[in-house]
């Protein structure tokens, strides 16, 4: 992955978009999912815990789940 995100624990929406290649609508959809274990809310700001997001994406790829 990108070294820019190597030392970051939490990612913002624009960072998630750059990190994953997903569009803003898909990122917001993932973060607003009530079953999401990687979403961190701080007021009205949304962040993703990078390691938990990576685990989720790996699981989706391994089992060919639709995101």
C-alpha positions, 0 to 999 in steps of 0.5 A: 500500500501507500507509504503516505498512510503507513503511520496513520491509524484513522483515515478521513473520507478523502484519504479513504478514497485515495487509499481504496480507489472508491468514490465518495458515495461508496465510502460514505455508504460504508462508513454510515453502515450501522454494522460497520466495526471500523467507523469512528465518529467524532461529532459530525466527522467520520473516520475509518480505523485503517487496520479494521477497514483493511481486515473488512476489505480482505474478508470481502475479497477472500469470500468474494462478498459484494461491498 
